[in-house]
């Protein structure tokens, strides 16, 4: 048995030990998910900037097609076409808040990935676990394609395809495909596919469950098979379009990029696209006939096609925006799918919040009113009433409200304020408000990144495994 096969077996065994109380076996999911020959086809690459501490350590691991930025240590792990984006890790001297307590960070934070298999997975933000503030740990975890691990240390977990772990410490959990969870801490829990769950202790709670029959057409994931459905078909259909990015060290885009904006050389921009001021376009984002106004962004695995974003729009990791007219200050959450009609684009009003993992797939023209919270599954205008609520109305809720399949409990004003605060923080971090002197963010800091590539053993018993490396400043 070759080293790569032994490593897969090791990871499978480690994760299964953690998940034994849930009687969940990750083995069948790993059997056919990535052919072994793929691990020598793609190089790994890491970015160097003047803004982020550098320390990369790799041992007994495979990094095929994976992008790394910021301090990261990988041991006994497989990362396939993943994005390990450490540009928001905590720095020495920062403080992590835990209730009313400030926890000082004594050293620069490091992403530590061990005994894990991550496939086309995003890791971003910083660990929100107060127990170990200097380490963003990903241990004994398997993540299927297009999952997001956002500020969420995970140990002994399985994430289904397009699942999102957001600002939550997870231990011994299973997240079904297209599940989104932001609840602070979760242990020994199996989250069903398509559940959208946001909770802040006893302050508020939002829950919505996608219909399994409807969801299966978009994403399904049978054990022993490969993920399927419209989401996967769409993403896989774009793979060839990204090949020019990897055929040269640093792709120069044809589109004009404004002075204080940045577009990753590992993004793809096609057609008649426009990049405004203070715009951030991350690696593996796909833009075609897209117009991004001042302060807008397109994060990893976003697809913005035949659409206009008026300005200060946040499109979180994995968001799809196709045939849409988006007004200013709109938030589109993780892996949300907005697909308007070619001759009748979806129209979304100013100040709207589209919840993570929302599916809007139009069969007729639809318009979303300004300042509205949107969730669920929408195909026609009549669906909007059962899958949205005015932010003003939600802010007045103090106990409980049910709208369609959504249940909200607690402080509506607290929920709205928390969301708006987070959106504003994202815009600040991305440099949307930069005035030429103050407010520098990712859009400006990302203008001068050098990329180095790293290669695995091309043949022999170590084929697909990368040599042990320790890369220091």
C-alpha positions as a printed Julia matrix, in Angstrom:
473×3 Matrix{Float64}:
   0.0    0.0     0.0
   1.3    3.43   -0.95
   1.74   6.32    1.46
  -1.28   8.25    0.15
  -3.58   5.26    0.6
  -2.25   4.67    4.1
  -2.88   8.32    4.91
  -6.51   8.11    3.75
  -7.02   5.01    5.89
  -5.46   6.75    8.89
  -7.74   9.77    8.53
 -10.84   7.6     8.06
  -9.99   5.6    11.18
  -9.31   8.7    13.28
 -12.56  10.4    12.3
 -14.64   7.26   12.81
 -13.32   6.89   16.35
 -14.6   10.37   17.14
 -17.98   9.72   15.52
 -18.61   6.27   16.96
 -21.32   7.55   19.32
 -23.27   8.77   16.26
 -22.66   5.45   14.46
 -21.38   7.37   11.44
 -18.81   5.9     9.04
 -16.87   8.31    6.83
 -15.18   5.47    4.91
 -17.76   5.14    2.1
 -17.63   8.89    1.45
 -13.87   8.78    0.86
 -13.7    5.72   -1.41
 -14.43   7.42   -4.74
 -14.54  11.12   -3.94
 -11.12  11.97   -5.47
  -9.22   9.54   -7.75
  -5.67   9.09   -6.47
  -4.2   10.17   -9.81
  -5.54  13.68   -9.18
  -3.06  14.32   -6.39
  -0.11  14.68   -8.76
  -1.93  16.81  -11.35
  -2.1   20.04   -9.37
   0.47  22.06   -7.46
  -0.07  23.64   -4.07
   0.66  27.35   -3.68
   1.08  29.86   -0.9
   1.01  33.63   -0.78
   3.57  35.98    0.73
   2.73  39.57    1.65
   4.13  42.26    3.88
   0.92  42.24    5.92
   0.71  38.65    7.19
   3.13  36.59    9.33
   4.66  33.72    7.36
   5.23  30.22    8.67
   4.17  27.17    6.67
   4.89  23.67    7.89
   3.88  20.54    5.98
   4.58  16.91    6.88
   3.17  13.61    5.54
   0.47  15.52    3.69
  -0.93  16.18    0.22
  -1.76  19.74   -0.86
  -2.93  19.28   -4.45
  -4.37  22.52   -5.82
  -4.59  24.1    -2.37
  -4.07  27.82   -1.67
  -2.56  28.95    1.63
  -2.13  32.41    3.12
  -0.96  33.26    6.64
   0.52  30.93    9.23
  -0.5   27.32    8.66
   0.78  23.92    9.83
  -0.45  20.73    8.15
   0.39  17.25    9.45
  -1.01  13.89    8.28
  -3.68  15.6     6.21
  -5.03  15.76    2.66
  -6.08  19.12    1.27
  -7.48  18.92   -2.25
  -8.11  22.24   -4.02
  -8.93  23.87   -0.69
  -8.5   27.49    0.36
  -6.73  28.06    3.68
  -7.08  31.83    3.97
  -5.39  33.08    7.12
  -5.59  36.81    6.44
  -7.81  37.43    9.49
  -5.95  35.37   12.08
  -5.48  37.03   15.46
  -2.16  38.77   16.07
  -0.05  38.83   19.2
  -1.5   41.46   21.52
  -5.1   41.09   20.27
  -7.88  40.2    22.7
 -10.63  37.63   22.19
 -13.85  38.5    23.99
 -15.69  35.8    25.92
 -18.75  37.44   27.44
 -17.38  40.3    29.51
 -13.89  38.8    29.71
 -10.97  39.84   27.46
  -8.63  36.95   26.67
  -5.22  38.22   25.49
  -3.48  36.52   22.57
   0.14  35.86   23.52
   1.33  34.71   20.07
   0.23  35.11   16.47
  -2.55  32.64   15.71
  -1.82  29.59   13.55
  -4.15  27.34   11.53
  -3.28  23.75   12.51
  -4.69  20.97   10.35
  -4.08  17.37   11.44
  -5.51  13.97   10.49
  -8.06  15.58    8.17
  -9.28  15.29    4.58
 -10.62  18.56    3.16
 -11.95  18.65   -0.4
 -12.5   22.04   -2.06
 -13.07  23.42    1.44
 -12.7   27.01    2.6
 -11.07  27.86    5.94
 -11.24  31.56    6.84
 -11.5   34.08    9.68
 -10.07  33.21   13.11
 -10.86  30.75   15.87
 -13.66  31.92   18.13
 -12.85  29.27   20.75
 -11.67  31.05   23.96
 -10.04  27.85   25.26
  -7.14  28.03   22.77
  -7.06  31.5    21.2
  -3.66  31.1    19.49
  -4.67  28.03   17.48
  -7.34  27.54   14.84
  -7.53  23.74   14.98
  -8.93  21.42   12.31
  -8.47  17.9    13.72
  -9.68  14.49   12.59
 -12.25  16.05   10.25
 -13.56  15.2     6.79
 -15.17  17.91    4.64
 -16.89  17.21    1.33
 -16.72  19.58   -1.68
 -17.55  23.27   -1.19
 -17.96  23.15    2.58
 -17.03  26.23    4.63
 -15.18  26.22    7.95
 -15.43  29.85    8.99
 -13.94  30.8    12.34
 -14.92  27.35   13.59
 -12.39  24.98   15.13
 -13.56  21.43   14.44
 -12.5   18.11   15.94
 -13.8   14.69   14.98
 -16.39  16.05   12.51
 -17.87  15.34    9.1
 -19.13  18.17    6.89
 -21.33  17.33    3.94
 -21.06  19.02    0.58
 -21.89  22.76    0.71
 -22.25  22.62    4.53
 -21.09  25.61    6.58
 -19.66  25.68   10.09
 -19.7   29.35   11.09
 -18.24  30.91   14.26
 -18.95  27.71   16.2
 -16.73  25.24   18.05
 -17.67  21.76   16.79
 -16.71  18.47   18.4
 -17.84  15.03   17.25
 -20.57  16.38   14.95
 -21.99  15.54   11.53
 -23.28  18.38    9.35
 -25.47  17.19    6.51
 -25.13  18.63    3.03
 -26.16  22.29    2.72
 -26.59  22.64    6.5
 -25.58  25.99    8.01
 -24.86  26.23   11.74
 -23.84  29.26   13.84
 -24.59  28.42   17.47
 -21.39  29.06   19.47
 -20.67  25.47   20.54
 -21.99  22.1    19.42
 -20.99  18.57   20.45
 -22.16  15.01   19.68
 -24.83  16.23   17.28
 -25.97  15.15   13.81
 -27.37  18.15   11.94
 -29.78  17.21    9.14
 -29.17  18.27    5.55
 -30.52  21.69    4.7
 -31.03  22.97    8.26
 -30.28  26.7     8.71
 -29.69  27.3    12.4
 -28.48  30.52   14.07
 -28.48  30.84   17.85
 -26.96  33.27   20.34
 -27.35  31.6    23.74
 -30.75  32.67   25.13
 -30.76  35.93   23.14
 -32.27  34.72   19.85
 -32.64  31.68   17.62
 -33.44  31.34   13.91
 -34.33  27.95   12.36
 -35.4   26.92    8.89
 -35.4   23.42    7.37
 -35.21  22.99    3.59
 -37.62  20.42    2.17
 -35.46  17.29    1.6
 -37.27  16.48   -1.65
 -36.6   19.94   -3.09
 -33.03  20.09   -1.75
 -32.09  16.78   -3.37
 -32.39  18.36   -6.84
 -29.75  20.92   -5.86
 -27.37  18.81   -3.77
 -27.43  15.15   -2.74
 -24.66  13.04   -1.27
 -25.15   9.26   -1.06
 -22.57   7.27    0.93
 -20.2    5.51   -1.45
 -21.1    7.85   -4.3
 -20.19  11.33   -5.44
 -22.14  14.48   -4.58
 -24.65  15.39   -7.27
 -27.3   17.96   -8.12
 -27.48  21.37   -9.75
 -24.97  23.01   -7.4
 -22.3   20.42   -8.14
 -23.07  20.43  -11.89
 -22.69  24.21  -11.95
 -19.42  24.29  -10.01
 -17.86  21.42  -11.93
 -18.92  23.03  -15.2
 -16.68  26.01  -14.39
 -13.52  24.0   -13.74
 -12.13  24.28  -17.28
 -12.64  28.05  -17.21
 -10.11  28.33  -14.36
  -7.37  26.4   -16.16
  -5.65  29.54  -17.55
  -5.15  30.72  -13.94
  -3.02  27.66  -13.21
  -1.22  27.49  -16.54
   0.88  30.51  -15.61
   2.34  31.79  -12.37
   0.36  35.04  -12.24
  -2.56  35.6   -14.62
  -3.04  39.21  -15.76
  -6.73  39.96  -16.18
  -8.0   41.82  -19.23
 -10.5   43.77  -17.15
  -9.46  47.16  -15.81
  -9.14  47.04  -12.02
  -9.63  50.29  -10.13
  -6.78  51.83   -8.15
  -7.68  50.51   -4.7
  -9.2   47.19   -5.73
  -7.67  43.75   -6.1
  -8.57  40.77   -8.25
  -6.76  37.53   -7.49
  -4.78  36.02  -10.37
  -6.53  32.78   -9.39
  -9.96  34.28  -10.07
 -11.6   34.25  -13.5
 -13.08  37.42  -15.03
 -14.78  37.15  -18.43
 -17.02  39.09  -20.75
 -18.0   42.69  -20.17
 -17.17  42.96  -16.48
 -16.47  46.07  -14.41
 -14.52  46.29  -11.14
 -15.21  49.49   -9.16
 -13.22  51.13   -6.37
 -12.36  49.21   -3.17
 -13.57  45.92   -4.63
 -12.18  42.57   -3.51
 -12.3   39.54   -5.83
 -10.84  36.45   -4.18
  -9.22  33.36   -5.66
 -11.59  30.89   -7.34
 -14.27  33.55   -7.76
 -15.9   33.53  -11.21
 -17.15  36.76  -12.82
 -18.79  36.93  -16.23
 -20.56  40.07  -17.45
 -20.53  41.24  -13.84
 -20.52  44.83  -12.62
 -19.24  45.33   -9.07
 -19.79  48.82   -7.68
 -17.69  50.57   -5.06
 -16.95  48.45   -1.97
 -18.52  45.26   -3.31
 -16.78  41.91   -3.04
 -16.77  38.38   -4.44
 -15.28  35.89   -2.02
 -13.98  32.35   -2.68
 -16.12  30.15   -4.94
 -18.53  33.01   -5.64
 -20.06  33.1    -9.11
 -21.43  36.44  -10.31
 -22.8   36.18  -13.84
 -24.85  38.64  -15.9
 -25.46  40.63  -12.72
 -24.98  44.1   -11.27
 -23.99  44.86   -7.67
 -24.6   48.55   -7.01
 -22.05  48.92   -4.21
 -21.08  47.84   -0.68
 -22.42  44.39   -1.43
 -21.11  41.43    0.56
 -21.17  38.13   -1.31
 -19.98  35.57    1.23
 -18.01  32.44    0.38
 -19.73  30.27   -2.18
 -22.53  32.67   -3.11
 -24.14  32.33   -6.56
 -25.56  35.5    -8.15
 -26.84  34.89  -11.69
 -29.09  37.22  -13.69
 -29.62  39.6   -10.77
 -29.92  43.33  -10.13
 -28.65  43.99   -6.61
 -29.09  47.41   -5.0
 -26.61  48.83   -2.46
 -25.72  47.35    0.94
 -27.01  43.84    0.3
 -25.63  40.83    2.13
 -25.72  37.45    0.37
 -24.77  34.68    2.78
 -22.62  31.55    2.44
 -23.56  29.25   -0.44
 -26.77  31.19   -1.17
 -28.09  30.54   -4.68
 -29.72  33.47   -6.48
 -30.69  32.64  -10.06
 -32.9   35.08  -11.95
 -34.27  34.79  -15.46
 -32.15  35.94  -18.37
 -34.88  38.28  -19.63
 -36.22  39.13  -16.14
 -33.42  39.4   -13.56
 -34.09  38.9    -9.88
 -34.3   42.33   -8.25
 -33.17  42.74   -4.64
 -33.8   46.02   -2.84
 -31.37  48.13   -0.84
 -30.37  46.91    2.6
 -31.6   43.34    2.22
 -30.07  40.39    4.08
 -30.17  37.09    2.19
 -29.61  34.37    4.75
 -26.89  31.78    4.17
 -28.01  28.74    2.18
 -31.04  30.48    0.66
 -32.23  29.19   -2.73
 -33.92  31.67   -5.08
 -34.38  29.93   -8.43
 -36.9   31.81  -10.5
 -39.69  30.5   -12.69
 -41.16  34.03  -13.07
 -40.02  37.62  -12.38
 -39.49  38.33   -8.66
 -38.57  41.46   -6.71
 -37.49  41.55   -3.06
 -38.47  44.78   -1.24
 -35.74  46.88    0.44
 -34.68  46.17    4.04
 -35.95  42.6     4.03
 -34.57  39.39    5.56
 -34.84  36.52    3.06
 -34.45  32.74    3.51
 -35.7   29.4     2.25
 -36.71  28.46   -1.29
 -38.27  31.0    -3.66
 -39.31  30.44   -7.27
 -42.28  32.84   -7.64
 -43.36  36.2    -6.25
 -45.96  34.55   -4.0
 -43.15  32.59   -2.28
 -41.6   35.82   -1.0
 -44.35  36.29    1.6
 -43.56  32.93    3.26
 -39.78  33.26    2.99
 -39.08  36.81    4.1
 -39.83  39.44    6.71
 -39.25  43.19    6.83
 -36.29  43.98    9.08
 -38.43  46.57   10.88
 -41.09  43.96   11.66
 -38.49  41.45   12.82
 -36.89  44.08   15.06
 -40.18  44.42   16.92
 -40.28  40.71   17.86
 -39.57  39.99   21.54
 -40.75  36.39   21.94
 -41.58  34.25   18.9
 -42.7   34.54   15.28
 -43.34  31.94   12.59
 -43.31  32.79    8.89
 -43.81  29.86    6.54
 -41.32  27.21    7.62
 -39.14  29.67    9.6
 -39.24  29.85   13.39
 -37.65  32.79   15.21
 -37.45  33.1    18.99
 -36.06  35.85   21.18
 -34.95  39.39   20.44
 -35.55  40.37   16.83
 -33.79  43.69   17.33
 -30.76  41.84   18.75
 -30.66  39.55   15.72
 -30.89  42.44   13.23
 -28.28  44.52   15.08
 -25.88  41.56   15.27
 -26.24  40.87   11.55
 -25.77  44.5    10.56
 -22.73  44.77   12.82
 -21.19  41.72   11.18
 -21.91  43.01    7.67
 -20.27  46.34    8.5
 -17.25  44.52    9.96
 -16.89  42.5     6.74
 -16.98  45.65    4.65
 -14.36  47.28    6.88
 -12.11  44.21    6.79
 -12.38  44.05    3.01
 -11.37  47.72    2.64
 -14.72  48.86    1.25
 -14.49  52.2     3.09
 -10.85  52.97    2.27
 -10.41  56.69    1.52
  -6.83  56.61    0.27
  -5.37  56.95    3.77
  -7.57  55.23    6.34
  -9.5   51.97    6.26
  -7.03  49.81    4.35
  -8.36  46.23    4.08
  -8.08  43.03    2.04
  -8.8   44.8    -1.25
  -5.76  47.03   -0.77
  -3.5   44.55    1.05
  -4.12  41.94   -1.65
  -2.66  44.08   -4.42
   0.9   42.85   -3.88
   0.98  39.15   -3.14
   3.78  36.88   -4.34
   2.86  33.24   -4.95
   5.2   30.28   -4.58
   4.24  26.84   -5.86
   5.07  23.5    -4.24
   4.97  20.06   -5.84
   4.46  16.47   -4.6
   6.51  13.36   -5.29
   5.6   12.52   -8.93
   6.1    8.74   -8.68
   7.08   5.89   -6.39
   5.62   4.85   -3.01
   5.35   8.52   -1.92
   3.47   9.57   -5.07
   1.05  12.41   -4.29
   2.61  13.15   -0.89
   4.54  16.41   -0.44
   8.06  16.43    1.04
   8.27  17.67    4.6
   8.8   21.43    4.51
   9.16  24.24    7.01
   8.97  27.68    5.41
   9.93  30.62    7.59
  10.39  34.34    6.95
